[in-house]
Amino acid sequence: MKFQLAVNLERLDPSVDMRDAARHNLEMVQTAETGGFSTVWSAEHHALEMTATPDPFQILTWWATHTNTIRLGTAVAVAAYWHPIKLAGTAAFTDLISGGRLEFGIGSGAYQREFDRMAPGLKQSDAWRYMNEMIPVVRALWKGDYEHNGEFWSFPVSTSVPKPVQKEIPVWIAARAPITYDYAVKNNCNIMSWPLTRGMDEAEAYKGRLDEAMANNPGSKKPTFAMMRHTSVHETPADREEAIKCVQRQLGQFENLFKNLGDVDNGFPKPVEFTALKNRDEYDPDMLHNNLMYGTPDEVIAKLKLYEALGVDEFIFYSSTGQGHADQKRSLKLFCNEVIPAFN
């Protein structure tokens, strides 16, 4: 099993200087490269301090100039926010500057709040249709002249400028629904999945959807199957308790955004009080410790072995857990030094 890092350029409150956040972000990427990670991912989000990446390709190009070998991916570029010609050219430029290290991740987008601002009138639940149209168009533009007349975009003959360095850029899609797994298999796309805070049964369900899609499309190439979890490696019970408190706070901010509550002040979502939630059991400390990739190095290795046995090809270490910079770095270094060697 290989390992990937998902890391956000983020601030959870105004006390953190954005320049410090940027330095921390790059240091995490560099630590991942030297520590044995294959890929690092950047998301696309808008007007939210907890993910300050309005253009994921811009941050990948920055990382590229400060790294040498690690693969650089978008997880994910939101299809509905882009025009195909711009997306193809921007992605190809990142591939050029990085020496052919781009992993092209594309998806539907997460928060209705962002759609209300970036694509007014579009429901998040309908945005997968934009992704489905976008992928073959971008691939065609990377190859050469192409004319398109589609449901969402139409343009005369055009091409990607520049062209990618790689002959075939790996394409990844964020998949949860069975229809998306089927699309990925049919269209030679790798899969990144995220069971959120749910248990191993959710991970097993995702693998089942992949198996079903493969069975329904005989002869198709098997996608690389990656799975993401919030990850925090710690050494003492006190470290564990603090890590859980931090992720509860961050999950409270996600709850605000997923439910589109609108309680965002100058880019900072206010955490939802768990006592007011019907689904508050999803934030139980013991449940979070069990379901997320939290624990001592030995505990994390044991959990990862279950994912490896399930058929997960690459595990995505989601490092943006609400912890301070020093704790995030310590967790990542413990993972590099004590966890990854168990899989080599």
TIMI-495232 format. One record per residue (C-alpha): residue in one letter; x, y, z. Coordinates in steps of 0.001 Angstrom, whole numbers, padded with zeros to 6 digits, always signed. Each point is the difference from the previous one (the first is absolute). Last residue first. Example, Ala and Ser with C-alpha at 12.3 -4.5 7.8 and 13.67 -1.06 7.14 Angstrom:
<fifis>
S+013670-001060+007140;A-001370-003440+000660;
</fifis>
This chain:
<fifis>
N+007798-001409+002928;F-003350+000018+001785;A+001319-000013+003598;P+002498+002699-001059;I-002948+002360-000613;V-001121-000039+003645;E+003033+000887+002159;N+002030+002708-001715;C-002464+001429-002498;F-003034-000291+002296;L+001934+001406+002954;K+001140+002863-002237;L-003588+000738-001059;S-001249+000049+003595;R+002815+002281+001169;K-000666+002372-002888;Q-003722+000174+000771;D+000737+000536+003715;A+002371+002893-000730;H-002463+001645-002393;G-002929-000090+002385;Q-002678-002655-000308;G-003293+000526-001845;T+000367-003263-001915;S+001425+001183-003308;S+002377-002935-000488;Y-002130-002299-002112;F+002363-002951-000574;I-001250-001548-003259;F+000523-003771-000150;E+000884-001566-003341;D-000967-003375-001468;V-002984-000750+002264;G-000844-003657-000499;L-001719-000937+003240;A+003201-001615+001284;E+001824+003328-000406;Y-002817+001775+001800;L+000193-002456+002895;K+003802+000315+000087;L-000497+003747+000365;K-001790-000480+003314;A+002806-002152+001409;I+002627+002499-001160;V-001960+002833+001634;E-000136-001844+003324;D+003734-000732-000124;P+000831+003632-000801;T-002227+001195+002849;G-003531+000958-000887;Y-002309+001771-002419;M-000811-001097-003541;L-003669+000778+000494;N-002609-002621+000886;N+001194-001072+003451;H+001145+003386+001278;L-003109+001666-001383;M-002272-002608+001601;D+001727+000421+003342;P-000379+003791-000149;D-003702-000031-001087;Y-000359+002323-002989;E-002300-002131-002158;D-002214-000462+003067;R-000934+003683-000468;N-002164-000900-002995;K-003120+001738+001330;L+002138+003043+000651;A-000532+002675+002648;T+002401-001546+002532;F+002640-000025-002727;E+000240+003791-000021;V+000749+000993-003578;P+003423+001516-000575;K-000100+003532-001480;P+001332+000099-003541;F+002867+002509-000425;G+000029+001910-003310;N-000796+003427+001430;D-002637-001513+002299;V-001786-003099-001274;D-003327-001103+001485;G-001724-000720-003277;L-001582-003243+001190;N+000884-001748-003256;K-000484-003452+001583;F+003341-001197-001373;L+001615+003318+000954;N-001096+000084+003653;E+000764-003699+000404;F+003455+000635-001422;Q+000591+002616+002717;G-001117-002471+002673;L+002366-002538-001557;Q+002837+002423+000689;R-000962+000315+003664;Q-000368-003745+000392;V+003384-000434-001719;C+001680+002186+002615;K-001617-001704+002962;I+001038-003394-001388;A+003633+001122-000354;E+000046+001330+003567;E-001256-003281+001427;R+002484-002044-002039;D+002940+002152+001053;A-001015-000467+003641;P-000212-003772-000552;T+003624+000045-001257;E+001877-000676-003245;H-001931+001575-002837;V-000714-000602-003677;S-002833+002102-001388;T-001813-000795-003229;H-003343+001110-001407;R-000716-002733-002522;M+000321-000303-003754;M-000350-003049-002242;A+001733-000697-003298;F-000977-002544-002660;T+002181-000086-003115;P-002438-000854-002741;K-000310-003510-001455;K+000185+000105-003799;S-003253-000996-001673;G-000379-003440-001596;P-003348-000692+001593;N-001985+003120+000964;N-002772-001142+002347;A+002383-002131+002066;M+002408+002930+000332;A-002843+002270+001134;E-001089-002583+002557;D+003517-000322+001385;L+000267+003790+000276;R-003344+000210+001782;G+001101-002752+002386;K+003181+001922+000780;Y-002168+002990+000906;A-002219-002156+002219;E+003053-001416+001779;A+001143+003523+000822;E-003445+000747+001410;D+000087-003202+002067;M+003352+001115+001393;G-001733+002743+001918;R-001250+003457-000888;T+001900+003213+000743;L+000316+001097-003656;P+000044-003203-002108;W+002188+001771-002590;S+000708-001459-003424;M+002542+000740-002711;I-000445-001921-003225;N+002147-000303-003119;C-001610+000766-003346;N-000004-002245-003066;N-003358+001238-001343;K-002239-003055+000502;V+001564-000783+003390;A-000391+003550+001252;Y-003571+000309-001307;D-001018-003207+001807;Y+001562+001256+003223;T-001894+003268-000465;I-003330-001788-000465;P+000598-001987+003205;A+000171+003222+002058;R+003132+000922+001986;A+002652+000950-002506;A+002511+002844-000225;I+001474-000262-003475;W+003576-000546-001079;V+001630+000484-003410;P+003591-001101-000616;I+001587+002221-002669;E+000693-001939-003192;K+002955+000902-002211;Q+001440+001979+002899;V+001566+003366-000802;P-003414+001606-000386;K-000707+002350-002911;P+000175+003742+000505;V-002435+001049-001293;S-002926-002412-000149;T-001852+000004-003291;S-002811+001783-001829;V-002572-000583-002716;P-003193+001873+000790;F-001597+000053+003470;S-002978-001443+001851;W-000352-000643+003712;F-002800-001234+002267;E-002014-002452-002095;G+002665-000553-002609;N+001288+001285-003320;H+003763-000365-000030;E+002707+000471-002609;Y+003455-001489+000490;D+003517+000775-001115;G+002661-001956+001864;K+000614-002789+002532;W-000424+002044+003176;L-003252+001414-001403;A-001426-003523-000392;R+000822-000889+003614;V-001638+003209+001163;V-003173-000771-001954;P-000146-003620+001196;I+000108+001151+003659;M-002310+003022-000193;E-003292-001665-000961;N-000016-002364+002975;M+001210+002744+002317;Y-002817+002320-001050;R-002556-002767+000604;W+001420-000536+003478;A-001196+003529+000856;D-003652-000987+000421;S+000122-000678+003762;Q+001887+003241+000534;K-002984+001879-001369;L+000809+002626-002616;G-001842+003312+000212;P+003084+002088+000570;A+003242-001696-001122;M+002836+001510+002064;R-001980+001707+002767;D-002986-002274+000630;F+002229-002889-001083;E+002360+000803+002854;R-002731-000067+002643;Q-001334-003237-001520;Y+003182-001641+001240;A+001904-002995-001349;G+001019+000238-003627;S-000741-002346-002902;G+003438-001432-000595;I+003323+000123-001789;G+003442-001317+000883;F+002767+000357-002569;E+003244-001510+001313;L+002813+002232-001269;R+003672-001016+000235;G+001147+000594-003579;G+002966+002271+000611;S-001799+002127+002569;I-000071+003085-002227;L-001455-001916-002939;D-002612-001890+002020;T-001075+003278+001609;F-000302+001555-003466;A-002075-002976-001138;A-002444+000506+002868;T-000438+003679-000844;G-000428-000752-003696;A-002613-002727+000500;L-001916+002004+002612;K-000044+003145-002120;I-001238-001838-003074;P-002571-001956+002021;H-001523+003080+001700;W+000155-000370+003764;Y-002215+000339+003086;A-002304-002897-000953;A+002895-002467-000091;V+001222+000513+003566;A+003735-000770+000102;V+000448-002668+002648;A+002018-001300+001535;T+002499+001531-002421;G+003256-001921-000133;L+003765+000309+000197;R+002248-003084-000181;I+003076+000132+002239;T+003363+000015-001771;N+001791+003331+000203;T-001589+002504+002342;H+000143+003785+000539;T-000892+001177-003531;A-002747-002626-000223;W-001618+001208+003225;W-000610+003413-001572;T-001391-001631-003159;L-002268-002109+002204;I-001206+003160+001771;Q-000957+001606-003296;F-001619-003190-001239;P-002333-000076+003001;D-001456+003416-000867;P-002206+001470+002755;T+002125-001833+002588;A-000517+001397+003514;T-001668-003023+001541;M-001034+000815+003585;E-000047+003690-000933;L-003038-000427-002229;A-000807+002407-002849;H+000485-002693-002641;H+001134-003607+000064;E+002152-002169-002257;A+001950-002837+001637;S+003734-000746-000048;W+001463-003503-000046;V+003462-001445+000656;T+001221-003198-001637;S+002417-002899+000528;F+000775+000488+003677;G+003356-001368+001205;G+001177+002358+002729;T+002083+002324-002168;E-003024+000946-002102;A-002401+000140+002943;T+002345+002273+001934;Q+000184+002320-003021;V-003788+000187-000228;M-000345+000673+003735;E+002659+002712-000235;L-001940+001632-002846;N-003189+000224+002053;H+001812+001235+003092;R+001568+002853-001933;A-003409+000944-001437;A-001687-000091+003419;D+002750+002188+001424;R-000590+002524-002786;M-003739-000212+000657;D+000583+001146+003592;V-002000-002164+002414;S-002049+001932+002590;P-002818+000476-002557;D-001451-003497+000607;L+000057-003400-001712;R+002597+001050-002552;E+000811-002217-002933;L+002240-000951-002891;N-001344-003515-000119;V+001843-003306-000054;A-000996-003309-001552;L+002982-002375+000160;Q+000382-003252-001932;F+001276-003399+001050;K+000639-003196-001929;M-001227-003481+000898;
</fifis>
